Amino acid sequence: MKTITRRTFVKNSLKATSAIAIGASLVANVKAAQASAPSLVFSQIPLPYSFGALEPSIDTMTMEIHYGKHHSAYIKNVNDAIVAESISFTSETDFFTNASKLSAKARNNGGGAWNHNFFWQVMKPGGINLPGKVSEALTQGFGSFDSFKEQFTAAATGRFGSGWAWLVNDHGKLKIGSTPNQDNPMMDSSDLKGTPLLALDVWEHAYYLKYQNKRADYVANWWSIVNWDEVAKRLA
Ligand code: MN3
């Protein structure tokens, strides 16, 4: 057995002391990081209706997977990215207007988190009648409600691959367009810009179980579950 000399003992004690010091400074760093932790945390809104409430336009299993798996993953992943990348934007507005500066993970999942929270709100079981205020605004913007519906449908069915169709208010002018992936019109990187008034998810995960490749049927059946009150609320 090796005799521990006084010298070795001192050396080992110093090592132990410095390990404690490093440990303490790590704790201090973590505490400092927590103190300056970004206040932006995305959270998933409770679904305003049951999973089966949008039948037959959107089937129960699609809603369960869409809300419970896809959307919740976007929420988790964006919050992970905010912490891992020390993203310091404290509001959703700042986050999206600086989207071009974010990593792909933060931008895609942040979009996915926000877009779905919005999407759940602009739908309602059984839909509702078009409020006069919305009807007037759409007629003014697009000539007639039918013309609006036609253009929005074209944006939704024409988006190649995964993405979203939108009705936005761009400084008082209503516009229809689409975005790829989980981009949204609040992002500085988006071609379509404005305040979202209505959105439709046209990712295959939003309709494939019931409609397979027939996106046009999904879009056609979606009109009967639009919550126009939410659109009215967001109209200036
Ligand atoms: Mn989706």
py3Dmol code that shows the C-alpha trace and the ligand (Angstrom):
import py3Dmol

protein = """\
ATOM      1  CA  MET A   1       0.000   0.000   0.000  1.00  0.00           C
ATOM      2  CA  LYS A   2       1.290   3.402  -0.918  1.00  0.00           C
ATOM      3  CA  THR A   3       1.944   5.703   1.969  1.00  0.00           C
ATOM      4  CA  ILE A   4       0.247   8.974   1.587  1.00  0.00           C
ATOM      5  CA  THR A   5       2.830  11.626   2.149  1.00  0.00           C
ATOM      6  CA  ARG A   6       1.925  14.960   3.564  1.00  0.00           C
ATOM      7  CA  ARG A   7       2.774  16.483   0.210  1.00  0.00           C
ATOM      8  CA  THR A   8       0.348  14.188  -1.670  1.00  0.00           C
ATOM      9  CA  PHE A   9      -2.285  14.842   0.956  1.00  0.00           C
ATOM     10  CA  VAL A  10      -1.969  18.592   0.499  1.00  0.00           C
ATOM     11  CA  LYS A  11      -2.065  18.220  -3.259  1.00  0.00           C
ATOM     12  CA  ASN A  12      -5.182  16.047  -3.081  1.00  0.00           C
ATOM     13  CA  SER A  13      -6.813  18.424  -0.650  1.00  0.00           C
ATOM     14  CA  LEU A  14      -6.149  21.291  -3.015  1.00  0.00           C
ATOM     15  CA  LYS A  15      -7.704  19.309  -5.832  1.00  0.00           C
ATOM     16  CA  ALA A  16     -10.752  18.611  -3.698  1.00  0.00           C
ATOM     17  CA  THR A  17     -10.970  22.263  -2.703  1.00  0.00           C
ATOM     18  CA  SER A  18     -10.778  23.436  -6.284  1.00  0.00           C
ATOM     19  CA  ALA A  19     -13.385  20.858  -7.302  1.00  0.00           C
ATOM     20  CA  ILE A  20     -15.680  22.321  -4.656  1.00  0.00           C
ATOM     21  CA  ALA A  21     -14.883  25.784  -5.944  1.00  0.00           C
ATOM     22  CA  ILE A  22     -15.708  24.745  -9.513  1.00  0.00           C
ATOM     23  CA  GLY A  23     -18.894  23.125  -8.274  1.00  0.00           C
ATOM     24  CA  ALA A  24     -19.826  26.293  -6.425  1.00  0.00           C
ATOM     25  CA  SER A  25     -19.140  28.451  -9.446  1.00  0.00           C
ATOM     26  CA  LEU A  26     -21.257  26.123 -11.595  1.00  0.00           C
ATOM     27  CA  VAL A  27     -24.103  26.518  -9.153  1.00  0.00           C
ATOM     28  CA  ALA A  28     -23.584  30.283  -9.238  1.00  0.00           C
ATOM     29  CA  ASN A  29     -23.610  30.250 -13.042  1.00  0.00           C
ATOM     30  CA  VAL A  30     -26.780  28.199 -13.166  1.00  0.00           C
ATOM     31  CA  LYS A  31     -28.388  30.562 -10.658  1.00  0.00           C
ATOM     32  CA  ALA A  32     -27.302  33.572 -12.722  1.00  0.00           C
ATOM     33  CA  ALA A  33     -28.659  31.923 -15.865  1.00  0.00           C
ATOM     34  CA  GLN A  34     -31.948  31.230 -14.123  1.00  0.00           C
ATOM     35  CA  ALA A  35     -32.143  34.818 -12.907  1.00  0.00           C
ATOM     36  CA  SER A  36     -31.644  36.107 -16.452  1.00  0.00           C
ATOM     37  CA  ALA A  37     -33.645  33.256 -18.007  1.00  0.00           C
ATOM     38  CA  PRO A  38     -35.726  34.317 -20.989  1.00  0.00           C
ATOM     39  CA  SER A  39     -39.264  35.078 -19.930  1.00  0.00           C
ATOM     40  CA  LEU A  40     -40.574  33.818 -23.270  1.00  0.00           C
ATOM     41  CA  VAL A  41     -42.085  30.398 -22.806  1.00  0.00           C
ATOM     42  CA  PHE A  42     -44.516  29.021 -25.360  1.00  0.00           C
ATOM     43  CA  SER A  43     -47.435  27.100 -23.917  1.00  0.00           C
ATOM     44  CA  GLN A  44     -50.114  24.980 -25.507  1.00  0.00           C
ATOM     45  CA  ILE A  45     -53.626  26.356 -25.108  1.00  0.00           C
ATOM     46  CA  PRO A  46     -56.209  23.897 -23.816  1.00  0.00           C
ATOM     47  CA  LEU A  47     -58.204  22.657 -26.802  1.00  0.00           C
ATOM     48  CA  PRO A  48     -61.432  24.740 -26.707  1.00  0.00           C
ATOM     49  CA  TYR A  49     -63.538  21.635 -27.547  1.00  0.00           C
ATOM     50  CA  SER A  50     -63.245  17.863 -27.395  1.00  0.00           C
ATOM     51  CA  PHE A  51     -61.141  15.877 -29.873  1.00  0.00           C
ATOM     52  CA  GLY A  52     -64.270  14.591 -31.571  1.00  0.00           C
ATOM     53  CA  ALA A  53     -66.141  17.900 -31.663  1.00  0.00           C
ATOM     54  CA  LEU A  54     -65.040  18.884 -35.168  1.00  0.00           C
ATOM     55  CA  GLU A  55     -66.415  15.670 -36.721  1.00  0.00           C
ATOM     56  CA  PRO A  56     -67.171  15.052 -39.490  1.00  0.00           C
ATOM     57  CA  SER A  57     -64.955  17.813 -40.954  1.00  0.00           C
ATOM     58  CA  ILE A  58     -61.950  16.694 -38.910  1.00  0.00           C
ATOM     59  CA  ASP A  59     -61.918  13.218 -37.372  1.00  0.00           C
ATOM     60  CA  THR A  60     -61.215  12.437 -33.721  1.00  0.00           C
ATOM     61  CA  MET A  61     -57.981  10.507 -34.199  1.00  0.00           C
ATOM     62  CA  THR A  62     -56.468  13.228 -36.357  1.00  0.00           C
ATOM     63  CA  MET A  63     -57.255  15.779 -33.640  1.00  0.00           C
ATOM     64  CA  GLU A  64     -55.807  13.548 -30.910  1.00  0.00           C
ATOM     65  CA  ILE A  65     -52.533  13.071 -32.766  1.00  0.00           C
ATOM     66  CA  HIS A  66     -52.392  16.614 -34.126  1.00  0.00           C
ATOM     67  CA  TYR A  67     -52.921  18.306 -30.753  1.00  0.00           C
ATOM     68  CA  GLY A  68     -51.407  15.653 -28.492  1.00  0.00           C
ATOM     69  CA  LYS A  69     -48.310  14.720 -30.510  1.00  0.00           C
ATOM     70  CA  HIS A  70     -47.491  17.227 -33.245  1.00  0.00           C
ATOM     71  CA  HIS A  71     -48.437  20.444 -31.477  1.00  0.00           C
ATOM     72  CA  SER A  72     -47.103  19.421 -28.091  1.00  0.00           C
ATOM     73  CA  ALA A  73     -43.770  18.494 -29.721  1.00  0.00           C
ATOM     74  CA  TYR A  74     -43.473  21.957 -31.302  1.00  0.00           C
ATOM     75  CA  ILE A  75     -44.092  23.515 -27.885  1.00  0.00           C
ATOM     76  CA  LYS A  76     -41.486  21.358 -26.162  1.00  0.00           C
ATOM     77  CA  ASN A  77     -38.917  21.816 -28.925  1.00  0.00           C
ATOM     78  CA  VAL A  78     -39.195  25.595 -29.145  1.00  0.00           C
ATOM     79  CA  ASN A  79     -38.868  25.941 -25.378  1.00  0.00           C
ATOM     80  CA  ASP A  80     -35.828  23.636 -25.448  1.00  0.00           C
ATOM     81  CA  ALA A  81     -34.311  25.763 -28.216  1.00  0.00           C
ATOM     82  CA  ILE A  82     -34.973  29.012 -26.312  1.00  0.00           C
ATOM     83  CA  VAL A  83     -33.026  27.664 -23.328  1.00  0.00           C
ATOM     84  CA  ALA A  84     -30.282  25.830 -25.257  1.00  0.00           C
ATOM     85  CA  GLU A  85     -29.597  28.784 -27.535  1.00  0.00           C
ATOM     86  CA  SER A  86     -30.113  31.429 -24.820  1.00  0.00           C
ATOM     87  CA  ILE A  87     -32.649  33.204 -27.021  1.00  0.00           C
ATOM     88  CA  SER A  88     -33.300  36.500 -25.289  1.00  0.00           C
ATOM     89  CA  PHE A  89     -36.439  37.751 -27.056  1.00  0.00           C
ATOM     90  CA  THR A  90     -39.064  38.153 -24.375  1.00  0.00           C
ATOM     91  CA  SER A  91     -42.200  38.524 -26.499  1.00  0.00           C
ATOM     92  CA  GLU A  92     -43.695  36.390 -29.249  1.00  0.00           C
ATOM     93  CA  THR A  93     -43.755  39.501 -31.441  1.00  0.00           C
ATOM     94  CA  ASP A  94     -39.997  40.054 -31.057  1.00  0.00           C
ATOM     95  CA  PHE A  95     -39.377  36.347 -31.546  1.00  0.00           C
ATOM     96  CA  PHE A  96     -41.214  36.283 -34.884  1.00  0.00           C
ATOM     97  CA  THR A  97     -40.098  39.679 -36.207  1.00  0.00           C
ATOM     98  CA  ASN A  98     -36.528  38.449 -35.678  1.00  0.00           C
ATOM     99  CA  ALA A  99     -37.206  34.992 -37.113  1.00  0.00           C
ATOM    100  CA  SER A 100     -34.450  35.403 -39.714  1.00  0.00           C
ATOM    101  CA  LYS A 101     -31.905  35.524 -36.874  1.00  0.00           C
ATOM    102  CA  LEU A 102     -33.155  32.332 -35.217  1.00  0.00           C
ATOM    103  CA  SER A 103     -31.929  28.783 -35.762  1.00  0.00           C
ATOM    104  CA  ALA A 104     -34.074  26.555 -37.964  1.00  0.00           C
ATOM    105  CA  LYS A 105     -35.086  24.610 -34.841  1.00  0.00           C
ATOM    106  CA  ALA A 106     -36.270  27.709 -32.999  1.00  0.00           C
ATOM    107  CA  ARG A 107     -38.033  29.210 -36.003  1.00  0.00           C
ATOM    108  CA  ASN A 108     -39.781  26.024 -37.158  1.00  0.00           C
ATOM    109  CA  ASN A 109     -40.924  24.945 -33.711  1.00  0.00           C
ATOM    110  CA  GLY A 110     -41.832  28.472 -32.632  1.00  0.00           C
ATOM    111  CA  GLY A 111     -43.995  28.768 -35.731  1.00  0.00           C
ATOM    112  CA  GLY A 112     -45.510  25.362 -35.059  1.00  0.00           C
ATOM    113  CA  ALA A 113     -46.264  26.315 -31.449  1.00  0.00           C
ATOM    114  CA  TRP A 114     -47.959  29.610 -32.317  1.00  0.00           C
ATOM    115  CA  ASN A 115     -49.699  28.567 -35.540  1.00  0.00           C
ATOM    116  CA  HIS A 116     -51.523  25.643 -33.935  1.00  0.00           C
ATOM    117  CA  ASN A 117     -52.630  27.661 -30.893  1.00  0.00           C
ATOM    118  CA  PHE A 118     -54.145  30.056 -33.405  1.00  0.00           C
ATOM    119  CA  PHE A 119     -55.614  27.306 -35.588  1.00  0.00           C
ATOM    120  CA  TRP A 120     -57.512  25.643 -32.696  1.00  0.00           C
ATOM    121  CA  GLN A 121     -59.118  28.981 -31.860  1.00  0.00           C
ATOM    122  CA  VAL A 122     -60.388  29.780 -35.341  1.00  0.00           C
ATOM    123  CA  MET A 123     -62.423  26.594 -35.445  1.00  0.00           C
ATOM    124  CA  LYS A 124     -65.657  25.824 -33.648  1.00  0.00           C
ATOM    125  CA  PRO A 125     -67.853  22.725 -33.638  1.00  0.00           C
ATOM    126  CA  GLY A 126     -70.665  23.311 -36.117  1.00  0.00           C
ATOM    127  CA  GLY A 127     -69.222  26.675 -37.143  1.00  0.00           C
ATOM    128  CA  ILE A 128     -71.201  29.897 -36.872  1.00  0.00           C
ATOM    129  CA  ASN A 129     -72.901  32.362 -39.176  1.00  0.00           C
ATOM    130  CA  LEU A 130     -70.733  34.990 -40.759  1.00  0.00           C
ATOM    131  CA  PRO A 131     -70.886  38.188 -38.663  1.00  0.00           C
ATOM    132  CA  GLY A 132     -71.832  41.309 -40.640  1.00  0.00           C
ATOM    133  CA  LYS A 133     -68.526  42.949 -39.802  1.00  0.00           C
ATOM    134  CA  VAL A 134     -66.533  40.078 -41.350  1.00  0.00           C
ATOM    135  CA  SER A 135     -68.828  39.838 -44.351  1.00  0.00           C
ATOM    136  CA  GLU A 136     -68.375  43.550 -45.057  1.00  0.00           C
ATOM    137  CA  ALA A 137     -64.604  43.403 -44.669  1.00  0.00           C
ATOM    138  CA  LEU A 138     -64.274  40.373 -46.955  1.00  0.00           C
ATOM    139  CA  THR A 139     -66.573  41.894 -49.563  1.00  0.00           C
ATOM    140  CA  GLN A 140     -64.582  45.096 -49.448  1.00  0.00           C
ATOM    141  CA  GLY A 141     -61.288  43.227 -49.695  1.00  0.00           C
ATOM    142  CA  PHE A 142     -62.120  40.589 -52.264  1.00  0.00           C
ATOM    143  CA  GLY A 143     -65.300  41.675 -54.043  1.00  0.00           C
ATOM    144  CA  SER A 144     -67.562  39.095 -52.386  1.00  0.00           C
ATOM    145  CA  PHE A 145     -67.493  36.365 -49.779  1.00  0.00           C
ATOM    146  CA  ASP A 146     -67.497  33.718 -52.516  1.00  0.00           C
ATOM    147  CA  SER A 147     -64.528  35.340 -54.184  1.00  0.00           C
ATOM    148  CA  PHE A 148     -62.685  35.399 -50.847  1.00  0.00           C
ATOM    149  CA  LYS A 149     -63.496  31.733 -50.292  1.00  0.00           C
ATOM    150  CA  GLU A 150     -62.292  30.845 -53.780  1.00  0.00           C
ATOM    151  CA  GLN A 151     -58.990  32.668 -53.320  1.00  0.00           C
ATOM    152  CA  PHE A 152     -58.379  31.238 -49.849  1.00  0.00           C
ATOM    153  CA  THR A 153     -59.171  27.734 -51.129  1.00  0.00           C
ATOM    154  CA  ALA A 154     -56.721  28.250 -53.993  1.00  0.00           C
ATOM    155  CA  ALA A 155     -54.019  29.311 -51.517  1.00  0.00           C
ATOM    156  CA  ALA A 156     -54.693  26.228 -49.362  1.00  0.00           C
ATOM    157  CA  THR A 157     -54.842  23.680 -52.180  1.00  0.00           C
ATOM    158  CA  GLY A 158     -52.048  25.318 -54.155  1.00  0.00           C
ATOM    159  CA  ARG A 159     -49.443  25.355 -51.382  1.00  0.00           C
ATOM    160  CA  PHE A 160     -46.904  22.759 -52.539  1.00  0.00           C
ATOM    161  CA  GLY A 161     -45.971  20.362 -49.740  1.00  0.00           C
ATOM    162  CA  SER A 162     -46.460  21.327 -46.105  1.00  0.00           C
ATOM    163  CA  GLY A 163     -47.636  24.733 -45.000  1.00  0.00           C
ATOM    164  CA  TRP A 164     -50.466  27.050 -44.106  1.00  0.00           C
ATOM    165  CA  ALA A 165     -53.067  29.220 -45.837  1.00  0.00           C
ATOM    166  CA  TRP A 166     -53.740  32.620 -44.258  1.00  0.00           C
ATOM    167  CA  LEU A 167     -56.025  35.608 -44.247  1.00  0.00           C
ATOM    168  CA  VAL A 168     -54.047  38.540 -42.861  1.00  0.00           C
ATOM    169  CA  ASN A 169     -54.481  42.224 -42.184  1.00  0.00           C
ATOM    170  CA  ASP A 170     -51.491  44.017 -43.663  1.00  0.00           C
ATOM    171  CA  HIS A 171     -51.758  47.612 -42.431  1.00  0.00           C
ATOM    172  CA  GLY A 172     -55.491  47.788 -43.050  1.00  0.00           C
ATOM    173  CA  LYS A 173     -55.450  45.767 -46.263  1.00  0.00           C
ATOM    174  CA  LEU A 174     -56.764  42.198 -46.171  1.00  0.00           C
ATOM    175  CA  LYS A 175     -54.566  39.696 -47.974  1.00  0.00           C
ATOM    176  CA  ILE A 176     -54.686  35.961 -48.700  1.00  0.00           C
ATOM    177  CA  GLY A 177     -51.591  33.842 -49.075  1.00  0.00           C
ATOM    178  CA  SER A 178     -49.724  30.812 -47.857  1.00  0.00           C
ATOM    179  CA  THR A 179     -46.485  30.031 -46.066  1.00  0.00           C
ATOM    180  CA  PRO A 180     -44.264  26.948 -46.259  1.00  0.00           C
ATOM    181  CA  ASN A 181     -43.562  24.623 -43.318  1.00  0.00           C
ATOM    182  CA  GLN A 182     -44.363  26.330 -39.990  1.00  0.00           C
ATOM    183  CA  ASP A 183     -43.604  29.865 -41.167  1.00  0.00           C
ATOM    184  CA  ASN A 184     -46.180  32.522 -40.401  1.00  0.00           C
ATOM    185  CA  PRO A 185     -46.919  36.039 -41.650  1.00  0.00           C
ATOM    186  CA  MET A 186     -45.486  37.648 -38.506  1.00  0.00           C
ATOM    187  CA  MET A 187     -41.996  36.416 -39.413  1.00  0.00           C
ATOM    188  CA  ASP A 188     -39.610  38.917 -40.991  1.00  0.00           C
ATOM    189  CA  SER A 189     -38.481  36.078 -43.251  1.00  0.00           C
ATOM    190  CA  SER A 190     -41.986  35.510 -44.653  1.00  0.00           C
ATOM    191  CA  ASP A 191     -43.036  36.759 -48.102  1.00  0.00           C
ATOM    192  CA  LEU A 192     -46.623  37.061 -46.857  1.00  0.00           C
ATOM    193  CA  LYS A 193     -46.798  39.614 -44.050  1.00  0.00           C
ATOM    194  CA  GLY A 194     -49.533  40.849 -41.764  1.00  0.00           C
ATOM    195  CA  THR A 195     -51.575  40.136 -38.667  1.00  0.00           C
ATOM    196  CA  PRO A 196     -53.205  36.699 -38.929  1.00  0.00           C
ATOM    197  CA  LEU A 197     -57.023  36.703 -38.993  1.00  0.00           C
ATOM    198  CA  LEU A 198     -57.622  33.127 -40.169  1.00  0.00           C
ATOM    199  CA  ALA A 199     -55.384  30.139 -40.816  1.00  0.00           C
ATOM    200  CA  LEU A 200     -55.676  26.662 -42.228  1.00  0.00           C
ATOM    201  CA  ASP A 201     -53.106  23.939 -41.635  1.00  0.00           C
ATOM    202  CA  VAL A 202     -52.521  22.043 -44.880  1.00  0.00           C
ATOM    203  CA  TRP A 203     -49.801  19.694 -43.638  1.00  0.00           C
ATOM    204  CA  GLU A 204     -50.742  16.113 -44.477  1.00  0.00           C
ATOM    205  CA  HIS A 205     -50.834  15.341 -40.725  1.00  0.00           C
ATOM    206  CA  ALA A 206     -53.869  17.656 -40.529  1.00  0.00           C
ATOM    207  CA  TYR A 207     -56.027  15.555 -42.855  1.00  0.00           C
ATOM    208  CA  TYR A 208     -54.368  12.412 -44.168  1.00  0.00           C
ATOM    209  CA  LEU A 209     -56.069   9.824 -41.915  1.00  0.00           C
ATOM    210  CA  LYS A 210     -59.514  10.822 -43.134  1.00  0.00           C
ATOM    211  CA  TYR A 211     -58.891  12.370 -46.542  1.00  0.00           C
ATOM    212  CA  GLN A 212     -55.646  10.690 -47.691  1.00  0.00           C
ATOM    213  CA  ASN A 213     -54.419  12.659 -50.707  1.00  0.00           C
ATOM    214  CA  LYS A 214     -57.642  14.637 -51.142  1.00  0.00           C
ATOM    215  CA  ARG A 215     -56.611  17.958 -49.630  1.00  0.00           C
ATOM    216  CA  ALA A 216     -59.315  19.777 -51.597  1.00  0.00           C
ATOM    217  CA  ASP A 217     -62.041  17.767 -49.801  1.00  0.00           C
ATOM    218  CA  TYR A 218     -60.520  18.613 -46.421  1.00  0.00           C
ATOM    219  CA  VAL A 219     -60.455  22.313 -47.320  1.00  0.00           C
ATOM    220  CA  ALA A 220     -64.049  22.189 -48.627  1.00  0.00           C
ATOM    221  CA  ASN A 221     -65.315  20.550 -45.407  1.00  0.00           C
ATOM    222  CA  TRP A 222     -63.299  22.890 -43.203  1.00  0.00           C
ATOM    223  CA  TRP A 223     -65.444  25.926 -44.080  1.00  0.00           C
ATOM    224  CA  SER A 224     -68.305  24.569 -41.981  1.00  0.00           C
ATOM    225  CA  ILE A 225     -66.223  24.682 -38.774  1.00  0.00           C
ATOM    226  CA  VAL A 226     -64.677  28.156 -39.101  1.00  0.00           C
ATOM    227  CA  ASN A 227     -65.145  30.301 -36.006  1.00  0.00           C
ATOM    228  CA  TRP A 228     -65.891  33.656 -37.639  1.00  0.00           C
ATOM    229  CA  ASP A 229     -66.272  35.319 -34.227  1.00  0.00           C
ATOM    230  CA  GLU A 230     -62.522  34.909 -33.767  1.00  0.00           C
ATOM    231  CA  VAL A 231     -61.929  36.519 -37.156  1.00  0.00           C
ATOM    232  CA  ALA A 232     -64.256  39.401 -36.193  1.00  0.00           C
ATOM    233  CA  LYS A 233     -62.374  39.893 -32.902  1.00  0.00           C
ATOM    234  CA  ARG A 234     -59.100  40.310 -34.774  1.00  0.00           C
ATOM    235  CA  LEU A 235     -60.437  42.710 -37.407  1.00  0.00           C
ATOM    236  CA  ALA A 236     -59.330  46.254 -36.600  1.00  0.00           C
TER     237      ALA A 236
END
"""
ligand_1 = """\
1
MN3
Mn -50.282 20.822 -37.934
"""
view = py3Dmol.view(width=600, height=400)
view.addModel(protein, "pdb")
view.setStyle({"model": 0}, {"cartoon": {"style": "trace"}})
view.addModel(ligand_1, "xyz")
view.setStyle({"model": 1}, {"stick": {}})
view.zoomTo()
view.show()
